[in-house]
Amino acid sequence: MAKQQVSITLLMLILFYGCQKRSKSSENMHDEFYSVSGDWDWVRVPLLKPYVVKRASPKINMVWDIEFVHSFGTYNVKRVDVQDSVIYILSGNIGNNNDSTIVNSENVPTAWFVIDVRSRIETGFDNEEEFRAYLRTHNYPNPKWHDIDSLSESFGALGTVPWAPK
């Protein structure tokens, strides 16, 4: 009987330990954020933690979306860039399409966004001149735009984005 109790206790301990969620070091979690490209029904491109551009059902839905932390996000993301702690997003009508997007709770043809992760500022513009003036006023560098579709393909193939911490 005592052997049976010891066996049951050991089995319970093994099951309990094996079912516990393993804590990850912050470094591993950081790496995972910049290395996971999606799953069977969604695709993602990491920008800066916690900002991610996502697309659900990649074979059906071709629209890239991003949720902001402190305000509404936007959809129809076309181009992005990350420099230091700043994220740049260009969404909506680029070229000869009839897409639109949202900025400041309004539907507009095209929008430009600056997210300063360090300062927790998320700013959107519905014209490029105001966007460029904001960059100059705040001494932000000009973005070096990356097409989101090409970036997603590259991320899927290489497992990293150009701005991922080394």
Summary of the structure (lengths in Angstrom):
residues: 166
radius of gyration: 21.4
end to end distance: 56.4
largest distance: 81.8
contacts: 423
relative contact order: 0.14
helix: 28%
strand: 30%
